[in-house]
Amino acid sequence: MPVLSVQGEGGPSVLHIGESLRSLSRYLPPGKTVIITDGHVRRAYGHLFPPVEVIEIGTGEGIKTLETVGRIYEALIDCGADRSSFVVGVGGGIVCDLTGFAASTYLRGLPFAFVASTLLAQVDAAVGGKNGVNWQGYKNMIGVIRQPEFVICDPALLRTLPRSEVLSGMAEVVKHALIRDAGLFFYLEENIRGVLELRSEVLERLISSSLTIKSAIVNRDEKEQGGRRLLNFGHTFGHALERAAGVSHGEAVSAGMVLAARISERKGYLAAGDRARLERLLTALGLPLSIPCPGEQLRKGLAKDKKRAGDTIHFVLLQALGRAVVEEMSLDELEGYLPEAAESRELVQKQTNIEHRTFNIEQRSCSTAQRKAGP
């Protein structure tokens, strides 16, 4: 079982790749533990939780607010959580964000950990110490950087994920490959079927490679003063699209990566062939190349980007597959590409016929029938 570590300002965060939720109790410190989870995860996997207090929250991006954090504070008070308590978030990126933020601010900071139940959380969201909530349309505008004591990435929890959740995670895997690991990009190209079927050996490679990349970057720049900005590739336009068009995180980031790659090509940084390979891979994975959205809404989204400094944004560009660079670009320059993002025929969204799939690890197959969404 691969084990990685993020060396944060407050101590190490240990990443257990392939560990089981069933083993959670082995990692808990003495004293009171409180689990925070959502209803989907609790119904599917609550029987695997250790016998501790459980706080259940709702689902969806709309609950990632200070109001929800307030309800978590109230529940922690009601169950007697004190400064000796330990908090564990069991769920996807939203559960991890809310758990990390609430634990970091309750009684001036409790230790916490995550059991990541979605592919997005396992390859990205649960790792690196960013914990935050949205505020008045600004994504992750309020938050802290504080590392979890440990993260358990249990591939078995992915078996009930709906297609949109799988694709959100896959978009982040592609991002990691593009900014730092050409070998991972080639592996994705050569193993499309295994990726789409979520074969266990393929999953472990994707999770392990992604976390190796992310942990190495965070270890050098925990507070995002330099190299960690590379992890925002595709996210400047992606977050704007996610808000304006109401699409999933993975779809928005996919379209954002395509636009960033096309900008990189137009600026002379990226070869046309590499840009085309990226688009072919995303299409094969079932991810969109663009999201129809009026340019004015995207402009408003860029203005709300938390990475903005005055009238500039630290924008991530590709130099080649596996190599990226951060460049300060003005909002005016970025806005100059928006008509291409919204209206160009070259960016007409390519869809696949893979609708409403639920992936199943155990059977290594995909069902095209609509099923009840999992956690």
C-alpha positions in Angstrom: 0.0 0.0 0.0 1.7 3.3 -1.1 2.2 5.9 1.6 3.1 9.5 0.8 3.6 12.5 3.0 2.9 16.2 2.8 5.2 18.2 5.1 3.0 21.1 6.3 3.9 24.0 8.5 2.1 22.3 11.4 3.5 18.8 10.8 3.3 15.9 8.4 0.1 14.8 6.7 0.2 11.1 5.8 -1.5 9.8 2.7 -2.6 6.2 2.7 -3.4 5.0 -0.8 -5.4 1.8 -1.1 -6.2 1.7 2.7 -9.8 0.7 3.6 -12.4 2.7 5.5 -12.8 -0.4 7.6 -9.4 0.3 9.0 -10.1 3.9 10.1 -10.2 3.0 13.8 -6.5 2.0 13.7 -5.5 5.5 12.8 -7.6 7.4 15.4 -5.9 8.9 18.4 -7.2 8.2 22.0 -10.1 10.3 23.1 -13.3 11.5 21.5 -13.6 11.3 17.7 -16.4 12.9 15.7 -17.1 12.0 12.0 -18.6 14.5 9.6 -20.2 13.0 6.5 -23.1 13.5 4.1 -26.3 11.5 3.8 -25.2 9.6 0.6 -22.0 8.4 2.2 -23.6 7.5 5.5 -26.3 5.4 3.8 -23.8 3.6 1.7 -20.9 3.1 4.1 -22.1 4.1 7.6 -22.0 0.5 8.6 -18.2 0.6 8.2 -17.8 3.6 10.5 -16.2 3.1 13.9 -18.6 3.6 16.9 -18.2 7.4 17.3 -20.4 10.5 17.1 -21.6 11.3 13.5 -22.6 14.7 12.2 -24.5 14.5 8.9 -24.6 17.4 6.5 -26.3 17.9 3.1 -24.8 17.5 -0.4 -24.0 19.8 -3.3 -21.9 22.9 -3.8 -24.7 25.0 -2.4 -24.1 23.8 1.2 -20.4 24.9 1.2 -21.2 28.0 3.2 -20.6 29.6 6.5 -24.1 28.7 7.5 -23.3 25.0 7.2 -20.1 25.6 9.2 -22.2 27.2 11.9 -24.5 24.2 12.1 -21.3 22.0 12.4 -20.1 24.1 15.3 -23.5 23.7 17.0 -23.4 19.9 16.5 -19.8 19.8 17.9 -20.9 21.7 21.0 -24.0 19.4 21.4 -21.8 16.2 21.3 -19.3 17.6 23.8 -16.3 18.1 21.5 -13.4 19.8 23.3 -9.8 20.6 22.5 -8.8 17.0 23.0 -11.3 15.8 20.3 -10.4 14.6 16.8 -12.5 15.2 13.7 -12.7 13.0 10.6 -14.4 14.0 7.3 -15.7 11.0 5.4 -16.8 12.0 1.9 -16.0 13.9 -1.2 -14.4 17.3 -1.7 -17.3 19.3 -0.2 -17.3 17.2 3.0 -13.5 17.5 3.3 -13.6 21.3 2.7 -16.2 21.8 5.3 -14.7 19.4 7.8 -11.2 20.9 7.5 -12.5 24.5 7.8 -14.8 23.8 10.8 -12.1 21.7 12.6 -9.5 24.4 12.0 -11.6 27.2 13.5 -13.5 25.4 16.2 -11.9 26.1 19.6 -9.1 27.7 17.6 -8.2 24.4 15.9 -8.8 20.7 16.4 -6.8 18.0 14.7 -8.6 16.4 11.8 -8.3 13.8 9.0 -10.1 12.7 5.9 -11.4 9.5 4.3 -11.9 10.5 0.7 -14.9 8.8 -0.9 -14.7 10.3 -4.5 -12.1 10.2 -7.2 -11.8 14.0 -7.1 -11.1 14.0 -3.4 -8.7 11.1 -3.6 -6.5 12.6 -6.4 -6.8 16.3 -5.4 -9.4 17.9 -3.1 -8.5 16.0 0.2 -4.8 16.6 -0.2 -2.8 19.7 0.3 -4.4 21.5 3.2 -6.8 23.9 1.5 -10.0 24.1 3.4 -12.7 26.7 2.7 -16.2 27.7 1.8 -17.8 29.8 -0.9 -19.0 33.4 -0.3 -21.6 35.3 -2.4 -20.6 33.7 -5.6 -16.9 33.6 -4.9 -15.6 30.0 -4.9 -13.5 29.0 -1.8 -13.2 32.7 -0.9 -13.0 32.1 2.9 -10.7 29.4 4.2 -7.4 28.3 5.8 -4.4 26.2 4.8 -4.1 23.5 7.4 -3.1 19.9 6.8 -5.1 16.9 7.8 -3.3 14.5 10.1 -3.9 11.7 7.5 -5.9 11.0 4.4 -7.3 7.5 3.5 -7.9 6.9 -0.2 -10.0 3.8 -0.4 -10.7 2.8 -4.0 -13.5 0.5 -3.0 -15.6 3.6 -2.1 -15.6 4.7 -5.8 -17.7 1.8 -7.0 -21.0 3.6 -6.6 -19.9 7.0 -8.0 -22.1 8.5 -10.7 -20.4 9.4 -14.0 -20.2 13.2 -13.2 -18.2 12.5 -10.1 -15.8 10.1 -11.9 -15.2 12.7 -14.7 -14.5 15.4 -12.1 -11.7 13.3 -10.7 -10.4 12.3 -14.2 -10.1 16.0 -15.2 -7.8 16.5 -12.2 -5.7 13.5 -13.1 -5.3 14.9 -16.6 -4.3 18.2 -15.1 -1.6 16.6 -13.0 -0.2 14.8 -16.0 -0.2 18.0 -18.1 1.7 20.1 -15.6 4.3 17.6 -14.4 4.2 14.1 -15.7 4.1 13.3 -19.5 4.5 9.6 -18.7 1.1 9.7 -16.8 -0.4 11.4 -19.9 0.9 8.7 -22.2 -0.5 6.1 -19.7 -3.9 7.6 -19.9 -3.8 7.6 -23.7 -2.8 3.9 -23.8 -5.3 2.7 -21.1 -8.5 4.5 -21.9 -10.6 1.3 -21.5 -9.1 0.5 -18.2 -9.6 4.1 -17.0 -13.3 4.1 -18.0 -13.9 0.8 -16.4 -12.1 2.0 -13.3 -10.0 -1.2 -13.1 -8.4 -1.5 -9.7 -4.8 -1.6 -10.9 -5.4 1.5 -13.1 -7.0 3.4 -10.3 -4.1 2.8 -8.0 -1.7 4.1 -10.7 -3.8 7.2 -11.3 -4.3 8.0 -7.6 -0.7 7.3 -6.7 0.8 9.3 -9.6 -1.5 12.2 -9.0 -0.7 12.4 -5.3 3.0 12.0 -5.9 2.8 15.1 -8.1 0.6 17.1 -5.8 2.5 16.2 -2.6 5.8 17.1 -4.2 4.5 20.5 -5.3 2.8 21.3 -1.9 5.9 20.2 0.0 7.9 23.0 -1.8 5.1 25.6 -1.6 2.4 25.0 0.9 1.1 28.6 0.9 0.8 29.0 -2.9 3.5 31.7 -3.2 5.1 30.1 -6.3 5.1 26.6 -7.7 1.8 25.5 -6.2 0.1 27.9 -8.6 0.7 25.2 -11.3 -2.1 23.2 -9.7 -4.5 25.9 -10.9 -4.1 24.9 -14.6 -7.5 25.0 -16.3 -9.1 26.4 -13.2 -9.2 30.1 -13.9 -11.6 29.7 -16.7 -12.9 26.5 -15.2 -14.2 28.1 -12.0 -15.8 30.9 -14.0 -17.6 28.3 -16.2 -18.6 26.2 -13.2 -20.3 29.2 -11.7 -21.8 30.8 -14.8 -22.9 27.6 -16.7 -23.8 25.5 -13.7 -21.8 22.5 -14.9 -19.8 20.0 -12.9 -16.3 20.7 -11.7 -14.8 18.2 -14.0 -16.6 19.5 -17.1 -15.7 23.1 -16.3 -12.0 22.2 -15.7 -11.8 20.2 -18.9 -13.1 23.1 -20.9 -10.8 25.4 -19.0 -7.8 23.3 -19.8 -8.6 23.3 -23.5 -8.9 27.0 -23.5 -5.6 27.4 -21.6 -3.9 25.0 -24.0 -5.2 27.0 -27.0 -4.0 30.2 -25.4 -0.6 28.5 -24.8 -0.5 27.5 -28.5 -1.4 31.0 -29.7 1.3 32.5 -27.5 3.8 30.2 -29.1 4.4 28.0 -26.0 2.7 24.8 -27.0 2.9 22.8 -30.2 -0.4 22.3 -32.1 0.1 18.5 -32.0 0.3 18.5 -28.2 -2.9 20.6 -27.9 -4.6 18.2 -30.3 -3.5 15.2 -28.2 -5.0 16.8 -25.1 -8.3 17.3 -26.9 -8.4 13.7 -28.2 -7.7 12.4 -24.7 -10.4 14.5 -23.1 -12.9 13.4 -25.8 -12.0 9.8 -25.2 -12.6 10.2 -21.5 -16.1 11.7 -22.2 -15.0 15.2 -21.0 -16.2 18.3 -23.0 -13.9 20.6 -25.0 -16.0 23.6 -24.3 -19.0 24.8 -22.3 -21.3 27.3 -24.1 -21.4 30.4 -22.0 -21.9 34.1 -22.8 -18.6 36.0 -22.6 -20.0 38.6 -20.2 -20.7 35.9 -17.6 -17.1 34.6 -18.0 -15.8 38.1 -17.5 -17.7 38.4 -14.3 -16.3 35.1 -13.2 -12.7 36.1 -13.9 -13.3 39.3 -11.9 -14.2 37.0 -8.9 -11.1 34.8 -9.2 -9.4 34.6 -5.9 -6.0 34.3 -7.7 -6.4 37.8 -9.1 -3.9 40.5 -7.9 -5.2 43.9 -9.0 -5.8 43.7 -12.7 -3.6 40.6 -13.3 -4.0 36.9 -12.7 -1.4 34.2 -12.3 -2.4 32.1 -15.3 -1.0 28.7 -15.9 0.2 27.9 -19.5 1.5 24.8 -21.1 5.0 24.6 -22.7 4.7 20.9 -23.5 2.9 17.8 -22.3 4.1 17.4 -18.7 5.6 21.0 -18.5 3.8 24.1 -17.4 4.6 27.7 -16.4 2.9 30.4 -14.5 2.7 33.8 -16.2 1.1 37.0 -15.0 -1.6 38.0 -17.5 -3.8 41.0 -17.4 -7.6 40.6 -17.2 -7.8 42.6 -20.5 -5.6 40.1 -22.2 -7.5 37.1 -20.8 -10.8 38.7 -21.8 -9.5 39.0 -25.3 -9.8 35.2 -25.5 -13.3 35.0 -24.2 -15.1 35.3 -27.6 -13.1 32.3 -28.7 -14.2 30.5 -25.6 -17.9 31.2 -26.0 -18.5 31.5 -29.8 -15.7 29.9 -31.9 -16.9 27.0 -34.0 -13.6 25.3 -33.1 -14.8 25.1 -29.5 -18.3 23.6 -30.2 -18.7 21.1 -27.4 -18.0 17.5 -28.3 -20.3 15.1 -26.5 -20.1 11.3 -26.2 -23.0 8.9 -25.9 -21.9 7.9 -22.4 -24.8 9.3 -20.5 -25.6 8.8 -16.9 -23.2 6.0 -16.3 -22.3 4.5 -13.0 -19.0 2.8 -13.0 -18.5 -0.5 -11.2 -15.0 -1.6 -10.0 -15.9 -5.1 -9.0 -17.5 -6.1 -12.3 -15.1 -4.0 -14.3 -17.9 -2.9 -16.5 -20.1 0.1 -17.2 -23.8 0.2 -17.2 -25.5 2.8 -19.4 -28.7 2.5 -17.4 -29.5 5.3 -15.0 -28.9 4.3 -11.4 -29.3 6.0 -8.1 -26.4 8.3 -7.5 -23.9 7.2 -4.9 -21.7 9.4 -2.6 
